[in-house]
Amino acid sequence: MFFRVISNSSRSSARVGEIRIDSFVIPTPVFMPVGTQATVKTLSSEEVEELSDGIILCNTYHLYLRPGVEVIENAGGLHSFMNWRRGILTDSGGFQIFSLNELTKVSDEGVRFKSHIDGSYHFFTPDDVVKIQLIFGSNIIMQLDEPVKPETDYSYTKEATRRTMLWAKRSLETFRELKGKIVRKSIYKEDKNFEVMRDKNFLFGIVQGGFFKDLRRQSVEELTELELDGYAIGGLSVGEKKEVMYDILSYTSPLLPNNKPRYLMGVGTPEDIVMAVMNGVDMFDCVFPTRAGRRGLFFTSIGRINIRNKKYEEDFSSPDPNCDCYTCRNYTKAYIRHLIRSDEMLGYRLVTIHNLHYIKNLMKSIRESILNQTFEHLSKKVLEIYSKDDRIDS
């Protein structure tokens, strides 16, 4: 993997760059649509390719439980399994393990957790998590980490941060030992794209430390000594207030190396993206744009629109007057409201298509504004639209 910074904003830490994985170029800042279970809900891989910048996120925890590692291995890896020829980042599943399972037991060896599907018990070590992701053929592999809740005290946060660092070292050892040694079957023997992508694997570490700045700094300092391929900021957007998240982000991001991608995990609203880009973040993922789509919530150039509201019952205009996506070119607010209220799948698809189109265009506009030294103007405009309650139709 090759990463380079192309241009920096003159008034903030915002930057434009690119990640190269073999011949594929991923522009940054980039938003990764979330395909938790090897699918971005309601959309095909071909549609997602049009609505993304060439990289998506899938989840190790969910795919390990269903369909299982063996099924994906026998399919030739995750790329061929889901017919996706571009980049895949797989989350380690740490967040899901700790958020979905009240009976999770953690030790330095790993995590024992209960399946949310059938109640069966499983045990993940940091070594297991890396091996599973290599079997999947993930392009960017995330280490196992231990996030903490906002109310967690200093003592336990310090212990979780130490453990995350221990797991990072073990992850790197396993990654170096196994990289290039996983032999996969392939059901797509005539398509080299799958084989090329699944064999390009890179390891990212995750900065933890909760909401204590000294622990954040310690985590960064120790993690960057490992010279990983990239660094993620974890443990934010987990229920804390916005100003707290921005404060920790603005403190942590500048501590990370300039020559490696910076990834803010689980953040993806327009206002949060703009604030994070302002602080030098390069990569984002979040379920919110697609989950909001299934709830009838549009991201638009004039703010959020809840299409379920009665005032749209006979509104025959497009959802966003400044958008040229498939949804806005062909359908009206009234029709989409009818579909959503009738629980019709087409309604969820149409809003999801629009939201991903909006986010992709937002990222493109952000990159162009940084290159043109107008990012401050763009960020102010987005924040004015999305940070004021009176501009949000909720």
VOGU-3710 file (C-alpha; in Angstrom, 3 decimals, decimal comma):
1> mffrvisnss> 0,000/0,000/0,000  1,213/3,432/-0,878  -0,153/6,586/0,750  0,772/10,149/-0,097  -0,491/13,593/0,819  -1,142/15,688/-2,293  -2,207/18,998/-0,768  -2,805/20,630/2,606  -5,222/23,347/3,612  -3,488/26,585/4,513
11> rssarvgeir> -5,889/27,311/7,392  -6,490/23,935/9,004  -5,070/20,405/9,143  -7,314/19,269/6,270  -5,468/17,383/3,549  -6,010/15,626/0,236  -4,211/12,385/-0,504  -4,503/8,984/-2,092  -4,148/5,362/-1,078  -2,886/2,973/-3,746
21> idsfviptpv> -3,614/-0,728/-3,436  -1,961/-2,346/-6,440  -3,438/-0,438/-9,411  -6,483/0,814/-7,491  -6,399/4,421/-6,309  -8,575/5,521/-3,388  -8,787/9,316/-3,014  -8,740/10,749/0,486  -10,549/12,025/2,472  -12,765/9,019/1,749
31> fmpvgtqatv> -15,992/7,635/3,188  -16,368/3,852/3,279  -19,965/2,568/3,041  -20,600/-0,136/5,615  -21,384/-3,619/4,341  -21,452/-5,289/7,742  -22,482/-8,715/6,478  -20,805/-8,513/3,057  -23,576/-6,310/1,717  -24,530/-2,656/1,922
41> ktlsseevee> -28,163/-3,206/2,835  -30,658/-3,109/-0,091  -27,913/-2,488/-2,714  -25,918/-4,687/-5,074  -22,125/-4,556/-5,208  -22,377/-2,980/-8,659  -24,564/-0,178/-7,301  -22,217/0,402/-4,373  -19,290/0,679/-6,771  -21,035/3,644/-8,391
51> lsdgiilcnt> -21,883/5,182/-5,016  -18,467/4,881/-3,367  -14,836/5,772/-3,928  -13,672/2,191/-4,268  -13,521/0,892/-0,706  -16,113/-0,493/1,711  -16,121/-1,831/5,257  -17,199/-5,330/6,300  -17,295/-6,744/9,816  -15,242/-9,686/11,067
61> yhlylrpgve> -17,488/-10,457/14,048  -20,664/-10,771/11,994  -19,074/-12,687/9,107  -17,303/-15,060/11,499  -20,672/-15,970/13,017  -22,557/-16,060/9,715  -21,906/-17,444/7,107  -18,668/-18,522/8,807  -15,000/-18,358/7,880  -15,019/-21,661/5,977
71> vienagglhs> -17,758/-20,565/3,581  -15,919/-17,358/2,670  -12,636/-19,240/2,415  -14,193/-21,771/0,026  -15,576/-18,904/-2,071  -12,029/-17,676/-2,622  -12,224/-14,800/-0,161  -14,548/-11,928/0,572  -13,991/-10,134/-2,754  -15,194/-13,046/-4,838
81> fmnwrrgilt> -17,877/-14,053/-2,315  -19,618/-10,674/-2,657  -18,506/-9,873/-6,227  -16,487/-6,831/-5,162  -13,356/-5,979/-7,138  -12,156/-2,994/-5,140  -10,905/-2,313/-1,629  -12,230/-3,929/1,553  -11,457/-2,868/5,105  -12,632/-5,295/7,759
91> dsggfqifsl> -13,239/-4,090/11,293  -11,890/-6,511/13,896  -15,296/-6,847/15,552  -14,053/-5,475/18,863  -16,728/-2,792/19,042  -19,512/-5,282/18,259  -18,255/-7,781/20,833  -18,289/-5,184/23,591  -21,495/-3,417/22,537  -23,664/-6,451/21,714
101> neltkvsdeg> -22,648/-8,768/24,537  -23,262/-8,022/28,190  -21,554/-11,301/29,166  -18,249/-10,519/27,434  -15,188/-11,596/29,406  -11,864/-10,046/28,501  -8,309/-10,959/29,449  -4,880/-10,350/27,995  -5,334/-13,560/25,995  -8,458/-12,323/24,222
111> vrfkshidgs> -12,233/-12,017/24,476  -14,867/-14,614/25,308  -18,246/-13,566/23,950  -21,747/-14,826/23,363  -23,206/-14,942/19,854  -26,151/-12,604/19,412  -27,521/-15,118/16,873  -27,772/-18,390/18,802  -26,283/-17,767/22,236  -23,214/-19,937/21,620
121> yhfftpddvv> -19,908/-18,915/23,205  -16,748/-18,073/21,260  -13,245/-16,868/22,018  -11,254/-14,370/19,937  -7,550/-13,816/20,382  -5,809/-10,963/18,552  -4,032/-13,658/16,535  -7,358/-15,265/15,528  -8,748/-11,946/14,358  -5,777/-11,256/12,069
131> kiqlifgsni> -5,829/-14,802/10,656  -9,572/-14,610/9,931  -9,161/-11,320/8,081  -6,255/-12,733/6,047  -8,443/-15,687/5,092  -11,113/-13,205/4,046  -8,502/-11,461/1,875  -9,200/-8,089/3,499  -7,074/-5,291/2,070  -6,984/-3,343/5,328
141> imqldepvkp> -6,991/-5,464/8,469  -7,838/-3,954/11,837  -6,303/-5,201/15,066  -8,504/-6,424/17,917  -8,991/-3,612/20,439  -10,928/-2,907/23,605  -13,069/0,230/23,383  -14,591/1,652/26,565  -17,789/3,528/27,303  -17,695/7,297/28,034
151> etdysytkea> -18,417/6,747/31,735  -15,508/4,315/32,221  -13,137/5,421/34,963  -9,449/6,212/34,524  -8,187/3,005/36,089  -10,050/0,630/33,788  -9,485/2,848/30,744  -5,752/2,660/31,415  -5,958/-1,130/31,620  -7,963/-1,385/28,395
161> trrtmlwakr> -5,471/0,908/26,647  -2,573/-1,262/27,821  -4,377/-4,384/26,621  -5,128/-2,849/23,222  -1,426/-2,099/22,824  -0,506/-5,657/23,806  -2,938/-6,949/21,205  -1,473/-4,605/18,578  1,974/-6,151/19,072  0,579/-9,667/18,843
171> sletfrelkg> -1,458/-8,713/15,778  1,630/-7,435/14,015  3,588/-10,589/14,841  0,810/-12,798/13,473  0,352/-10,596/10,433  4,032/-10,814/9,524  4,042/-14,569/10,110  0,964/-15,372/8,011  0,891/-12,702/5,292  1,320/-14,335/1,896
181> kivrksiyke> 0,930/-17,836/3,324  -2,856/-18,189/3,236  -3,813/-20,494/0,360  -7,349/-19,797/-0,818  -9,600/-21,639/-3,169  -11,297/-19,648/-5,903  -14,591/-20,037/-7,696  -13,582/-17,256/-10,091  -10,451/-18,736/-11,617  -10,673/-16,666/-14,796
191> dknfevmrdk> -11,034/-13,311/-13,051  -7,665/-12,085/-11,800  -9,140/-8,954/-10,187  -10,390/-10,935/-7,198  -7,076/-12,700/-6,768  -5,038/-9,493/-7,034  -7,108/-7,626/-4,472  -7,408/-10,421/-1,929  -3,614/-10,849/-1,832  -2,925/-7,176/-1,003
201> nflfgivqgg> -3,150/-7,039/2,795  -2,170/-4,262/5,216  -2,487/-3,832/8,978  -3,845/-0,800/10,844  -3,529/-0,191/14,582  -6,194/1,423/16,736  -5,575/4,281/19,153  -7,563/3,983/22,370  -7,382/5,832/25,690  -11,010/6,730/26,236
211> ffkdlrrqsv> -11,546/10,366/27,140  -8,248/10,876/28,946  -5,712/12,838/26,914  -2,645/11,446/28,615  -3,788/7,911/27,764  -4,505/8,951/24,198  -1,000/10,353/23,856  0,526/7,241/25,401  -1,473/5,033/23,041  -0,310/7,002/19,994
221> eelteleldg> 3,330/7,044/21,063  3,480/3,304/21,702  1,430/2,344/18,665  3,407/4,419/16,186  6,611/2,713/17,288  5,301/-0,401/15,526  5,407/1,285/12,092  2,028/-0,060/10,984  0,470/0,687/7,586  -2,076/3,105/9,036
231> yaigglsvge> -3,636/4,285/12,284  -7,249/4,484/13,409  -8,748/6,613/16,150  -11,142/4,354/18,015  -13,435/4,805/20,989  -15,178/7,963/19,778  -18,815/8,457/18,774  -19,803/5,932/21,443  -22,384/8,050/23,230  -20,347/11,060/24,354
241> kkevmydils> -21,379/14,653/23,652  -20,262/16,150/20,352  -18,013/18,745/21,954  -16,240/16,010/23,916  -15,665/13,955/20,768  -14,317/16,973/18,881  -12,019/17,862/21,765  -10,458/14,382/21,945  -10,246/14,209/18,155  -8,517/17,579/17,820
251> ytspllpnnk> -6,007/16,481/20,474  -5,333/12,991/19,100  -5,215/13,384/15,320  -2,197/15,747/15,158  -0,181/13,242/17,190  -0,420/10,653/14,390  2,237/10,376/11,641  1,762/12,640/8,631  2,862/9,958/6,187  0,264/7,343/7,164
261> prylmgvgtp> -3,536/7,272/6,665  -5,594/8,474/9,635  -8,909/6,690/10,069  -11,710/7,870/12,382  -13,846/4,840/13,135  -17,646/4,896/13,164  -18,181/8,545/12,218  -20,165/9,605/9,161  -22,621/12,476/9,542  -21,864/15,493/7,303
271> edivmavmng> -20,997/17,769/10,229  -18,753/15,186/11,888  -16,940/14,441/8,636  -16,215/18,135/8,078  -14,952/18,600/11,625  -12,736/15,526/11,375  -11,302/16,517/7,986  -10,493/19,883/9,536  -8,388/17,920/12,032  -6,497/15,938/9,401
281> vdmfdcvfpt> -8,538/12,715/9,190  -8,362/10,769/5,905  -10,823/7,877/6,250  -14,340/7,403/7,614  -16,993/4,734/7,978  -20,444/4,780/9,509  -23,718/2,874/9,251  -25,728/6,054/9,719  -26,171/7,155/6,068  -27,578/3,742/5,103
291> ragrrglfft> -29,419/3,124/8,367  -30,984/6,571/8,066  -32,028/5,630/4,547  -34,006/2,691/5,891  -35,744/5,086/8,272  -36,657/7,574/5,572  -34,095/10,205/6,574  -32,470/12,074/3,676  -29,189/13,973/3,758  -29,671/16,897/1,369
301> sigrinirnk> -28,031/20,147/0,320  -30,523/22,003/2,554  -30,311/19,706/5,598  -31,913/16,531/6,847  -35,376/15,616/5,597  -37,578/13,067/7,348  -39,688/11,842/4,461  -42,237/10,297/6,844  -43,549/13,753/7,776  -47,122/14,390/6,647
311> kyeedfsspd> -46,186/17,661/4,922  -44,620/15,577/2,134  -47,811/13,596/1,457  -48,555/15,619/-1,687  -45,118/17,088/-2,311  -44,306/16,075/-5,882  -40,872/17,690/-5,996  -37,596/15,767/-5,876  -36,047/15,093/-2,446  -33,092/17,408/-3,129
321> pncdcytcrn> -33,388/20,168/-5,758  -29,594/20,299/-6,131  -29,003/16,569/-6,585  -28,694/14,545/-9,795  -28,711/11,057/-8,266  -30,966/8,315/-9,621  -33,516/8,881/-6,849  -33,807/12,644/-7,294  -33,963/12,388/-11,091  -36,845/9,939/-11,079
331> ytkayirhli> -38,945/10,063/-7,913  -40,841/12,545/-5,741  -41,043/13,090/-2,016  -44,698/12,044/-2,036  -44,003/8,716/-3,720  -41,016/7,875/-1,529  -43,021/8,807/1,586  -45,726/6,393/0,453  -43,155/3,606/-0,042  -41,499/4,149/3,343
341> rsdemlgyrl> -44,806/4,302/5,202  -45,921/1,152/3,364  -42,701/-0,639/4,362  -41,790/-1,203/0,711  -38,183/-2,179/0,013  -37,951/0,216/-2,941  -38,375/3,136/-0,562  -35,409/2,068/1,543  -33,326/1,544/-1,592  -34,129/4,976/-2,994
351> vtihnlhyik> -33,212/6,853/0,169  -30,042/4,773/0,618  -28,977/5,447/-2,967  -29,448/9,173/-2,445  -27,622/9,291/0,896  -24,557/7,455/-0,410  -24,559/9,678/-3,502  -24,724/12,744/-1,245  -21,836/11,554/0,939  -19,704/10,625/-2,078
361> nlmksiresi> -20,273/14,083/-3,572  -19,563/15,711/-0,209  -16,196/13,932/-0,066  -15,443/15,007/-3,639  -16,335/18,617/-2,800  -14,158/18,480/0,306  -11,171/17,234/-1,711  -11,678/19,879/-4,385  -12,064/22,654/-1,805  -8,816/21,678/-0,086
371> lnqtfehlsk> -7,013/21,729/-3,430  -8,542/25,131/-4,198  -7,923/26,487/-0,668  -11,671/27,041/-0,154  -12,265/24,302/2,428  -13,024/26,777/5,201  -15,877/28,222/3,154  -17,287/24,759/2,389  -16,984/23,559/5,972  -18,743/26,653/7,285
381> kvleiyskdd> -21,602/26,082/4,859  -22,029/22,416/5,794  -21,861/23,147/9,517  -24,452/25,908/9,188  -26,835/23,491/7,469  -26,314/20,459/9,705  -25,431/21,834/13,133  -28,501/23,974/13,749  -31,635/22,268/14,999  -33,909/24,737/13,165
391> rids> -32,452/23,565/9,852  -33,036/19,884/10,586  -36,376/18,365/9,608  -36,526/15,548/12,128
//
